[in-house]
């Protein structure tokens, strides 16, 4: 549990307190230590080793398994997703990291176009690449341990396969014609025995990989036993290390030989037919690292550093120990290494692990609190290891194996497109399972182990299937279909964990069993002989007392399948598609979408890029972010004052909690070309609606004042003259609110009477910027550094230039605010809140918005919420009938009158309610102009940026516009006179700059300073730019 020390007492602390006091939500790590010193045993219990951040809603968090009322009592929102950390008061998320699967044979092409079988071997402390490749019809083994590539037949002989016939049997006699070339190369080298092969390989060892002692000893080796020991050490430590056991034996040599033969087989198979499963972008070959795995690697690194530092101090102080004096080993362990190291990594996002030589940036991100949906979606965000700068198509494009696992719509635009992804609604990431029990079950089900398989003729292996467990070869089985059926039956009955997967590849006759972590799985309904095992999930769960999702797996109603195992299943999309071959049924169609995309109504009627735009804009929509939003003290918080529930909803609106924390308003919309202020996606707003509170929002921000030299007990503080306060009281007194709350929070003692004045003396009037003070919080952290947080509030109404969007990617800024009397009105007296130009529909093809408008219109007439869940049966005809029965046009059109003339409009107007969102981009935050201001010291041009008082960029395109107008004087004024004009002297003869005063040989010119700087930089590179002057100057 997270805790802090106050007056030497340890007290539990809540996440809300950590946010308020700018402290970290972390728990203490305790160490039990026992050691021997001079034949005496010493034991220490509960030694404080440091602090580790605690993830919110984890089983160590104070919020774990709390109900809604308990959440509210702790000032927390019950809809908060958790899954993040609080570091120094800031919410941080560790993004899911996408990595290539380890210990698996992948077929690739190298830079020279050669086909390679690559295995990335992982062990507890190493990550090494092993490569077998085919070059000029000969097989070679490539590894960093060797200074050159080793012929594969020589390597097989060193492993104990001395006869060529054994190697042919191992790989397969059908490939004998290709293998003869490699066999011939081995004979040319004169190697026929294991002894010769070992000597050949040791001569090509790269001893930089070994420890220094081993490398020095290797140079003196002369006898064969010593060479064999060194060879086995290199083999166990560096080659196919995932197959290396703790105790090395000859059986392990055989296991590595068999694994190499399988690598060769995969190369030969891929020559005839490219393997889909071995594609780099195939999602079955990817693993996702979650926060626990990422933090554990970092913690291990800091823990080893703590021990190393402790040993270093022990060495320094052990010589000073007197005889009979006890050794206090615990005093040499520093507590701050783990605490500070983890805090730094979480704060900056820089993950530096020396053990694996990892140096990553951007592993953590600040949790986005722009809207409720943005805080949920960032927890499910996946980042790729690919560089964003590289313009490669493969990793960015959608792969068919991502279906149901990765959201096809939710990805950012620009350089991160396709590299940053989002999980789907029901996607689960597998946890690690112990393999010992699984191995025993495999042998009980008839898997023949390695030694027995060697005695059998491997060339007869056509009828056998090879069994792999997490990339490690277990053995062979003569009846693969029976083995797979028995294994799956045990998993469905609950004997095996439901995350364990088994995949049978009949083409290469291989069965892969996976128990590792990081695989994406999703649940399916099990179908037996054309019948679903469970129907009406909710009713059956109540009837059979199944309270949890996992109970359905134990009862055998649901099953998790990962990407690989889906290739062995016949999956029906709905109950009507089930036939006798069907093995599984999709729970529902919309689970192929992520959390953001699943909130878009009638998404399947829109053009794909529009859904992608909405996924990005839904995270920027202003609305209600949480139940405790008014108690929070975030840096910037944007809140909508009158949010509404959407009239057209999807199922996920209810399940995600977005139904209780809305992010927009149902606006009455007319699709109409009205005035010229609605071109290029601009919208026209009703000024009277805005005055009534339409899209009125609050922008609150935090201002922090540190009280380092503040003494509450002295009375001299009240005697100080505060000039700023008088100005403040005179100019801003009418804008200060909640003085009562501030005085209530402070103790009512004599020396606090002037506390308010002293706070306001510490910040200038410019920092307030016309805002109101909502709250004043006096707090301190565990270091007893006092500070004051002022929550400044500003109420904003929509104005020209603010950005709005519907839920279909139809974004646009406000082009004009029109009076209600000038706007068109319907026969029923309805006046629109918002007018949108109809030219925004044809090219965008957002039919979903048209259906939403008609559905919302029907819902508002009958007083019902409409279901807009995608991939359901079309509801357009039903909506048309209901509108017609209610006395409205079935096409959604209405008869309108002009607000200016009062004359009926010639055409009917398509109108109705549409759910609109106000986005965070407001003109008040971006409007910027300057007359004079600072310039860059290098180029002497005005600097960029609103916050620094910079200028507005007049770029290449703006210059082109002025050229097309022929406004040459304006170009000179913008690019020269108002920018970096200087007067420089040039020598007439040489054409270079000169410092001499004006003479008959010098010319004074007006030119941009950037031009002069370019000339000087070219001169520094021995490139001499010269100006040539005409006869006019020489006279």
MARTORSE-65129 format. One line per 3 residues: number of its first residue (from 1); their letters; for each residue x, y, z negated of C-alpha. Coordinates in steps of 0.5 Angstrom, whole numbers, plus 500, padded with zeros to 3 digits. Example, Ala and Ser with C-alpha at 12.3 -4.5 7.8 and 13.67 -1.06 7.14 Angstrom:
# MARTORSE-65129
1 = as = 525:491:484; 527:498:486
END
This chain:
# MARTORSE-65129
1 = xxx = 500:500:500; 502:507:502; 505:511:496
4 = xxx = 508:517:493; 512:519:487; 510:525:483
7 = xxx = 513:526:476; 517:519:476; 510:516:477
10 = xxx = 508:512:483; 501:514:486; 497:511:492
13 = xxx = 496:516:497; 491:516:503; 492:518:510
16 = xxx = 488:525:509; 493:527:504; 499:525:508
19 = xxx = 496:530:514; 494:535:509; 501:535:505
22 = xxx = 505:534:512; 508:527:509; 509:520:512
25 = xxx = 504:515:511; 509:509:509; 510:503:504
28 = xxx = 516:501:500; 520:495:502; 522:491:496
31 = xxx = 528:487:496; 530:481:491; 537:479:491
34 = xxx = 541:474:488; 549:473:489; 555:469:485
37 = xxx = 561:473:483; 567:470:479; 562:463:478
40 = xxx = 557:468:475; 550:468:478; 547:475:479
43 = xxx = 539:477:480; 536:483:482; 528:484:483
46 = xxx = 524:489:486; 530:493:489; 527:499:493
49 = xxx = 531:499:500; 527:504:503; 520:506:506
52 = xxx = 517:503:513; 511:507:516; 504:503:515
55 = xxx = 500:503:521; 493:505:520; 487:500:519
58 = xxx = 493:494:518; 492:490:512; 497:494:508
61 = xxx = 493:500:509; 488:503:504; 483:503:509
64 = xxx = 483:496:511; 476:492:511; 473:499:508
67 = xxx = 465:500:510; 463:507:512; 461:510:506
70 = xxx = 468:508:503; 471:511:509; 467:518:508
73 = xxx = 469:518:501; 477:518:503; 475:524:508
76 = xxx = 476:519:514; 472:518:520; 469:510:520
79 = xxx = 469:511:528; 477:512:528; 480:507:532
82 = xxx = 487:506:527; 493:503:530; 497:509:529
85 = xxx = 502:512:524; 503:518:520; 510:521:520
88 = xxx = 511:528:517; 503:530:518; 503:528:525
91 = xxx = 499:522:528; 504:518:532; 502:512:537
94 = xxx = 507:507:539; 505:505:546; 505:498:549
97 = xxx = 511:496:553; 511:492:559; 516:487:560
100 = xxx = 518:481:565; 517:475:562; 523:471:559
103 = xxx = 526:464:560; 522:463:566; 524:461:573
106 = xxx = 523:467:578; 524:467:585; 527:474:588
109 = xxx = 531:476:593; 538:480:592; 541:486:595
112 = xxx = 544:482:600; 538:478:602; 540:472:599
115 = xxx = 534:468:596; 536:467:588; 532:463:582
118 = xxx = 533:468:576; 532:466:569; 532:471:564
121 = xxx = 534:468:557; 532:471:551; 535:468:544
124 = xxx = 534:472:537; 540:476:539; 542:476:546
127 = xxx = 539:477:553; 543:474:559; 541:473:566
130 = xxx = 542:466:569; 542:466:577; 542:460:582
133 = xxx = 543:462:589; 543:460:596; 549:462:601
136 = xxx = 551:459:607; 547:453:606; 551:452:599
139 = xxx = 549:453:592; 552:457:587; 551:459:580
142 = xxx = 552:466:578; 553:469:571; 557:474:567
145 = xxx = 561:469:563; 565:467:570; 569:472:574
148 = xxx = 567:469:580; 561:465:582; 561:457:581
151 = xxx = 559:452:586; 553:449:583; 556:441:584
154 = xxx = 562:443:580; 558:446:575; 553:439:575
157 = xxx = 559:435:574; 562:439:568; 555:437:565
160 = xxx = 556:430:565; 553:428:572; 559:426:575
163 = xxx = 556:422:581; 554:425:587; 548:420:587
166 = xxx = 546:422:580; 545:430:582; 541:428:589
169 = xxx = 536:424:584; 536:430:579; 534:435:585
172 = xxx = 531:430:590; 533:426:596; 528:430:600
175 = xxx = 533:435:600; 539:431:601; 541:434:608
178 = xxx = 542:441:605; 545:439:599; 551:435:603
181 = xxx = 554:442:604; 555:444:597; 557:436:596
184 = xxx = 563:437:602; 565:444:598; 566:440:592
187 = xxx = 570:435:595; 574:440:598; 576:443:592
190 = xxx = 578:436:590; 574:435:584; 570:429:582
193 = xxx = 570:428:575; 568:432:569; 575:433:566
196 = xxx = 577:436:573; 570:440:573; 571:443:566
199 = xxx = 578:445:567; 576:449:574; 571:453:570
202 = xxx = 575:455:564; 580:458:569; 574:462:571
205 = xxx = 572:464:564; 571:472:562; 574:472:555
208 = xxx = 571:479:554; 565:475:552; 568:471:547
211 = xxx = 571:474:540; 578:476:540; 580:470:536
214 = xxx = 577:465:541; 580:469:547; 587:469:544
217 = xxx = 586:461:542; 584:460:549; 590:462:553
220 = xxx = 594:457:549; 590:451:550; 593:445:554
223 = xxx = 589:439:552; 583:436:554; 579:436:548
226 = xxx = 581:443:546; 578:445:553; 572:441:552
229 = xxx = 570:444:545; 571:451:548; 567:450:554
232 = xxx = 561:447:550; 562:453:546; 561:458:552
235 = xxx = 555:454:554; 551:454:548; 553:461:547
238 = xxx = 552:464:553; 549:460:559; 541:458:559
241 = xxx = 541:460:551; 534:459:550; 535:452:551
244 = xxx = 541:452:546; 539:449:539; 543:450:532
247 = xxx = 546:444:533; 549:443:540; 550:435:543
250 = xxx = 550:432:549; 543:431:550; 543:439:550
253 = xxx = 548:439:556; 543:434:560; 537:439:558
256 = xxx = 541:444:561; 543:440:568; 535:438:569
259 = xxx = 533:446:568; 538:448:573; 536:442:578
262 = xxx = 529:445:577; 531:452:579; 534:449:585
265 = xxx = 528:446:587; 524:452:586; 529:455:591
268 = xxx = 528:450:596; 520:450:595; 520:458:597
271 = xxx = 524:457:603; 518:453:606; 512:457:603
274 = xxx = 513:464:599; 510:462:592; 505:467:589
277 = xxx = 506:466:582; 514:468:583; 512:475:585
280 = xxx = 515:480:581; 509:484:580; 504:478:578
283 = xxx = 502:479:571; 503:472:569; 510:474:569
286 = xxx = 509:480:565; 509:480:557; 507:486:553
289 = xxx = 510:488:547; 506:491:541; 508:496:535
292 = xxx = 510:490:531; 515:487:535; 518:494:537
295 = xxx = 518:496:530; 521:489:527; 527:490:532
298 = xxx = 529:497:530; 528:495:523; 533:489:523
301 = xxx = 538:494:526; 537:499:521; 537:493:515
304 = xxx = 544:490:518; 547:497:518; 545:498:511
307 = xxx = 548:491:509; 554:493:513; 555:500:510
310 = xxx = 554:497:503; 560:492:505; 564:498:507
313 = xxx = 563:501:500; 564:495:496; 571:494:500
316 = xxx = 573:501:498; 571:500:490; 572:493:489
319 = xxx = 580:494:488; 578:499:482; 574:494:478
322 = xxx = 577:492:472; 578:485:469; 572:482:466
325 = xxx = 568:488:469; 561:486:472; 560:487:480
328 = xxx = 554:492:481; 553:490:488; 546:493:489
331 = xxx = 549:500:487; 552:500:494; 546:499:498
334 = xxx = 543:506:501; 536:507:501; 536:513:506
337 = xxx = 538:509:512; 532:505:513; 527:511:511
340 = xxx = 531:516:515; 532:512:521; 525:510:522
343 = xxx = 522:517:521; 527:519:526; 525:514:531
346 = xxx = 518:515:530; 518:523:530; 522:523:537
349 = xxx = 520:517:540; 528:515:541; 529:508:540
352 = xxx = 536:506:540; 538:499:538; 545:497:538
355 = xxx = 544:489:538; 540:489:544; 544:495:547
358 = xxx = 537:498:548; 536:506:549; 529:508:550
361 = xxx = 526:515:550; 518:516:550; 516:510:546
364 = xxx = 512:514:541; 507:519:543; 503:524:539
367 = xxx = 496:522:538; 491:526:543; 486:529:539
370 = xxx = 483:533:545; 477:528:545; 474:522:541
373 = xxx = 475:518:548; 482:520:548; 484:518:541
376 = xxx = 482:511:543; 485:510:550; 492:512:548
379 = xxx = 492:506:543; 491:502:549; 495:505:554
382 = xxx = 501:501:557; 507:504:560; 512:500:565
385 = xxx = 520:500:565; 520:502:572; 523:509:573
388 = xxx = 518:514:575; 522:518:580; 523:512:584
391 = xxx = 518:512:590; 516:504:590; 510:501:592
394 = xxx = 510:494:589; 509:496:581; 504:502:582
397 = xxx = 499:498:587; 494:494:584; 495:486:584
400 = xxx = 490:481:584; 492:478:578; 490:484:574
403 = xxx = 483:483:575; 479:483:568; 486:485:564
406 = xxx = 488:492:567; 483:498:568; 483:499:576
409 = xxx = 481:506:575; 484:509:569; 491:511:571
412 = xxx = 494:518:571; 496:522:578; 502:524:580
415 = xxx = 509:521:579; 506:516:573; 501:513:578
418 = xxx = 500:506:577; 506:505:572; 502:508:566
421 = xxx = 496:503:565; 490:502:561; 487:495:558
424 = xxx = 480:493:559; 475:493:554; 475:485:552
427 = xxx = 483:484:554; 486:481:548; 494:480:547
430 = xxx = 496:474:544; 500:473:538; 506:468:537
433 = xxx = 504:461:535; 509:456:532; 511:451:537
436 = xxx = 513:445:533; 506:442:532; 505:443:540
439 = xxx = 511:439:541; 509:433:537; 502:434:540
442 = xxx = 505:433:547; 509:427:546; 503:424:542
445 = xxx = 499:425:549; 504:421:553; 510:426:555
448 = xxx = 516:422:556; 522:426:553; 529:428:557
451 = xxx = 533:422:555; 528:417:558; 527:421:564
454 = xxx = 534:421:566; 534:413:566; 528:413:570
457 = xxx = 529:415:578; 528:422:579; 527:421:586
460 = xxx = 521:418:585; 518:424:581; 513:425:586
463 = xxx = 507:422:582; 510:426:575; 509:433:573
466 = xxx = 514:437:569; 512:440:562; 514:446:560
469 = xxx = 513:450:553; 515:457:553; 520:456:559
472 = xxx = 523:450:556; 523:443:559; 520:438:555
475 = xxx = 519:432:559; 515:429:564; 508:426:565
478 = xxx = 505:421:569; 497:423:569; 497:431:569
481 = xxx = 490:431:570; 488:427:563; 494:431:559
484 = xxx = 491:438:561; 484:435:560; 486:432:553
487 = xxx = 490:439:551; 484:443:553; 479:439:549
490 = xxx = 484:440:543; 484:447:543; 476:448:544
493 = xxx = 475:444:538; 479:448:534; 485:444:533
496 = xxx = 490:449:537; 490:456:536; 485:459:542
499 = xxx = 491:464:544; 495:458:547; 494:457:554
502 = xxx = 496:451:559; 497:452:566; 497:446:572
505 = xxx = 501:448:578; 499:442:583; 503:445:588
508 = xxx = 510:445:585; 507:439:580; 509:443:574
511 = xxx = 505:444:567; 506:451:563; 504:451:556
514 = xxx = 505:458:553; 505:460:545; 509:466:546
517 = xxx = 506:473:544; 505:479:549; 500:475:554
520 = xxx = 494:478:556; 488:474:555; 480:475:556
523 = xxx = 474:471:553; 470:467:558; 463:463:557
526 = xxx = 465:455:558; 460:452:563; 459:444:563
529 = xxx = 456:441:569; 453:447:571; 450:449:564
532 = xxx = 453:455:560; 454:452:553; 451:458:549
535 = xxx = 446:463:552; 443:470:549; 450:471:545
538 = xxx = 447:475:540; 441:471:538; 445:465:537
541 = xxx = 450:468:533; 445:470:528; 441:463:528
544 = xxx = 448:459:527; 451:464:522; 457:466:526
547 = xxx = 459:472:524; 465:473:527; 468:473:534
550 = xxx = 473:468:533; 467:463:530; 465:463:537
553 = xxx = 472:460:539; 472:455:534; 465:452:536
556 = xxx = 467:452:543; 462:457:546; 468:462:548
559 = xxx = 475:461:551; 481:465:552; 484:465:559
562 = xxx = 491:468:560; 493:470:568; 496:464:569
565 = xxx = 490:459:567; 485:463:571; 488:460:577
568 = xxx = 486:453:574; 478:455:573; 472:456:577
571 = xxx = 469:463:574; 462:465:576; 461:472:576
574 = xxx = 453:471:574; 449:466:572; 446:465:579
577 = xxx = 453:464:582; 454:457:577; 454:451:581
580 = xxx = 457:444:579; 464:446:580; 464:452:576
583 = xxx = 468:452:569; 467:459:566; 462:464:566
586 = xxx = 464:472:566; 461:475:559; 458:481:563
589 = xxx = 461:484:570; 463:491:567; 469:488:562
592 = xxx = 473:489:568; 473:497:566; 477:500:561
595 = xxx = 474:504:555; 474:511:559; 472:508:566
598 = xxx = 466:504:562; 463:511:560; 462:513:567
601 = xxx = 454:512:569; 453:508:576; 461:508:577
604 = xxx = 460:503:582; 456:508:587; 462:513:587
607 = xxx = 469:513:591; 474:510:587; 479:516:586
610 = xxx = 473:520:583; 473:515:578; 480:516:577
613 = xxx = 479:523:576; 474:522:571; 478:518:567
616 = xxx = 483:523:566; 478:529:565; 474:525:560
619 = xxx = 480:525:555; 480:533:556; 473:534:555
622 = xxx = 471:539:549; 466:535:544; 466:532:537
625 = xxx = 472:528:535; 471:525:529; 466:526:522
628 = xxx = 472:529:518; 473:534:524; 472:540:519
631 = xxx = 476:537:514; 482:536:519; 488:541:519
634 = xxx = 491:539:526; 495:544:530; 490:546:535
637 = xxx = 483:543:535; 477:544:540; 470:543:538
640 = xxx = 463:544:542; 458:547:537; 452:544:540
643 = xxx = 454:537:543; 448:533:546; 447:525:547
646 = xxx = 447:524:555; 441:522:558; 444:517:562
649 = xxx = 448:512:558; 452:506:559; 453:500:554
652 = xxx = 460:502:552; 457:509:550; 454:505:544
655 = xxx = 459:500:543; 465:505:543; 462:510:538
658 = xxx = 461:516:543; 454:516:542; 455:519:535
661 = xxx = 461:523:538; 458:527:544; 463:531:549
664 = xxx = 458:535:553; 451:538:554; 445:535:559
667 = xxx = 445:541:563; 439:543:568; 442:543:575
670 = xxx = 440:545:582; 444:543:588; 443:550:592
673 = xxx = 448:554:596; 447:561:592; 451:567:593
676 = xxx = 458:566:595; 461:565:588; 460:557:589
679 = xxx = 465:556:594; 470:551:593; 467:547:588
682 = xxx = 466:553:583; 459:553:579; 454:559:577
685 = xxx = 452:559:570; 446:562:567; 448:568:563
688 = xxx = 442:567:558; 443:560:557; 450:562:555
691 = xxx = 447:567:550; 443:561:547; 449:557:546
694 = xxx = 450:553:552; 457:550:552; 459:555:546
697 = xxx = 466:552:543; 470:553:537; 478:553:538
700 = xxx = 481:552:531; 489:552:530; 494:551:524
703 = xxx = 498:557:522; 503:554:516; 507:559:512
706 = xxx = 513:556:507; 514:559:500; 521:557:499
709 = xxx = 523:563:495; 516:564:492; 515:564:484
712 = xxx = 508:563:481; 510:565:474; 513:572:475
715 = xxx = 509:578:475; 514:582:479; 511:579:485
718 = xxx = 505:583:485; 508:590:484; 512:589:491
721 = xxx = 509:594:497; 506:590:502; 505:595:508
724 = xxx = 503:589:513; 497:588:508; 494:595:509
727 = xxx = 494:595:516; 491:588:516; 485:590:511
730 = xxx = 484:596:515; 484:593:522; 482:586:521
733 = xxx = 478:586:514; 471:585:518; 474:579:521
736 = xxx = 476:575:515; 471:569:512; 471:565:507
739 = xxx = 474:569:501; 470:565:496; 473:558:498
742 = xxx = 480:561:498; 479:564:491; 476:558:489
745 = xxx = 482:553:491; 487:557:487; 487:557:479
748 = xxx = 484:563:476; 490:566:472; 493:572:472
751 = xxx = 499:571:476; 495:569:482; 491:575:482
754 = xxx = 496:578:488; 497:571:491; 493:573:497
757 = xxx = 496:579:498; 503:576:498; 501:570:503
760 = xxx = 498:575:508; 505:579:508; 508:573:511
763 = xxx = 505:573:518; 504:579:523; 498:581:526
766 = xxx = 500:579:533; 500:572:530; 492:572:528
769 = xxx = 490:574:535; 483:576:534; 481:570:530
772 = xxx = 478:569:523; 481:565:517; 476:559:516
775 = xxx = 480:556:511; 487:557:506; 490:550:504
778 = xxx = 495:551:498; 499:545:498; 506:541:497
781 = xxx = 510:535:499; 513:530:494; 520:534:495
784 = xxx = 516:540:492; 516:545:497; 510:549:497
787 = xxx = 507:551:503; 500:555:505; 496:552:511
790 = xxx = 491:557:514; 486:555:519; 484:560:524
793 = xxx = 478:560:528; 476:563:534; 469:562:537
796 = xxx = 469:562:545; 463:563:550; 464:560:557
799 = xxx = 466:566:562; 468:566:569; 475:562:570
802 = xxx = 473:556:565; 473:549:568; 467:544:567
805 = xxx = 466:537:570; 461:532:571; 462:525:569
808 = xxx = 464:523:576; 470:527:578; 466:533:580
811 = xxx = 471:539:577; 470:546:578; 471:553:575
814 = xxx = 465:558:573; 465:563:579; 460:567:576
817 = xxx = 455:569:571; 448:571:573; 442:574:569
820 = xxx = 436:569:568; 432:574:572; 436:573:578
823 = xxx = 436:565:578; 431:561:582; 425:558:578
826 = xxx = 421:552:579; 413:551:580; 413:549:573
829 = xxx = 418:555:571; 424:551:570; 430:556:571
832 = xxx = 437:552:572; 443:553:567; 448:551:572
835 = xxx = 448:552:580; 452:547:584; 454:548:591
838 = xxx = 451:542:596; 458:542:600; 461:538:594
841 = xxx = 457:532:596; 459:529:603; 466:529:603
844 = xxx = 467:526:595; 461:521:596; 459:521:589
847 = xxx = 453:518:590; 453:516:582; 452:523:580
850 = xxx = 445:523:585; 443:517:582; 444:520:575
853 = xxx = 441:526:576; 434:522:578; 435:518:572
856 = xxx = 436:523:567; 430:527:570; 426:521:569
859 = xxx = 428:520:562; 427:527:560; 420:526:563
862 = xxx = 418:519:559; 422:521:553; 427:515:554
865 = xxx = 435:514:555; 437:511:562; 441:505:562
868 = xxx = 447:507:567; 451:501:566; 455:499:573
871 = xxx = 455:493:577; 447:492:575; 441:491:580
874 = xxx = 440:498:583; 435:502:579; 434:507:585
877 = xxx = 427:504:587; 425:504:580; 426:511:579
880 = xxx = 423:513:585; 417:510:583; 416:512:576
883 = xxx = 418:519:579; 412:519:584; 407:516:579
886 = xxx = 409:522:574; 407:527:579; 414:529:582
889 = xxx = 417:528:588; 420:521:589; 427:524:592
892 = xxx = 428:528:586; 426:535:590; 422:541:587
895 = xxx = 419:547:590; 423:553:588; 422:561:588
898 = xxx = 427:566:589; 429:570:583; 431:576:586
901 = xxx = 425:577:591; 419:572:588; 418:569:595
904 = xxx = 418:561:595; 424:558:598; 424:555:605
907 = xxx = 427:548:603; 425:544:597; 431:544:592
910 = xxx = 434:537:589; 434:539:581; 435:535:575
913 = xxx = 439:534:568; 446:532:569; 451:531:563
916 = xxx = 456:536:564; 463:537:560; 467:543:558
919 = xxx = 474:542:559; 480:544:555; 483:549:561
922 = xxx = 480:556:559; 482:562:562; 483:566:556
925 = xxx = 489:561:554; 492:562:561; 490:569:563
928 = xxx = 497:573:564; 500:579:567; 506:584:566
931 = xxx = 509:590:568; 516:590:565; 519:585:561
934 = xxx = 525:580:560; 529:578:565; 534:572:566
937 = xxx = 541:573:565; 544:568:570; 539:571:576
940 = xxx = 537:577:573; 530:576:576; 524:576:571
943 = xxx = 523:570:567; 517:565:567; 512:563:562
946 = xxx = 506:566:559; 509:565:552; 515:569:553
949 = xxx = 512:575:557; 515:572:563; 512:574:570
952 = xxx = 508:571:575; 511:567:581; 511:569:588
955 = xxx = 513:563:591; 514:561:598; 507:560:600
958 = xxx = 505:567:598; 511:570:602; 508:566:608
961 = xxx = 501:569:607; 504:576:607; 509:574:613
964 = xxx = 502:572:617; 499:579:615; 505:583:617
967 = xxx = 506:586:611; 513:587:611; 513:593:606
970 = xxx = 510:589:601; 515:583:602; 520:587:600
973 = xxx = 517:590:594; 515:584:591; 522:580:593
976 = xxx = 527:585:592; 525:592:589; 520:589:583
979 = xxx = 525:583:582; 533:583:582; 535:589:587
982 = xxx = 542:591:586; 547:595:590; 554:592:592
985 = xxx = 560:594:595; 563:590:601; 570:591:605
988 = xxx = 569:592:612; 575:589:615; 574:582:610
991 = xxx = 567:582:609; 568:580:602; 565:584:595
994 = xxx = 570:589:593; 570:593:586; 573:599:589
997 = xxx = 570:605:589; 567:608:596; 572:609:601
1000 = xxx = 572:609:609; 573:602:609; 567:600:604
1003 = xxx = 560:600:605; 555:600:600; 549:595:601
1006 = xxx = 542:594:597; 541:586:596; 538:581:591
1009 = xxx = 542:579:586; 541:572:587; 544:573:594
1012 = xxx = 550:576:591; 551:570:586; 550:565:592
1015 = xxx = 556:568:595; 560:568:589; 558:561:587
1018 = xxx = 560:559:595; 567:562:594; 568:558:587
1021 = xxx = 568:552:592; 573:555:597; 567:556:602
1024 = xxx = 568:564:604; 562:567:606; 563:573:610
1027 = xxx = 558:579:612; 560:582:619; 558:589:620
1030 = xxx = 556:593:627; 559:599:630; 554:603:626
1033 = xxx = 557:602:619; 564:603:622; 563:610:624
END
